[in-house]
Amino acid sequence: MAKKSSCEYCMYYQYNEDYEYYECGINLDEDEMMRFLSESHQSCPHFKYGDDYSIVKKQM
């Protein structure tokens, strides 16, 4: 069984119904996006653990 990536447990990992795939839903400005894409890091600095209960609370 393949190891799940941390994105699958992240609060910002959202399903895009228009394109039918999951994507990161965090809002970064242009400078933050360039820094995020250019830096090499082993884990996402924006990761926030989201279990089913906390995600539902966010949607309400």
Order of alpha helices (4+ residues) and beta strands (2+ residues): beta-beta-alpha-alpha
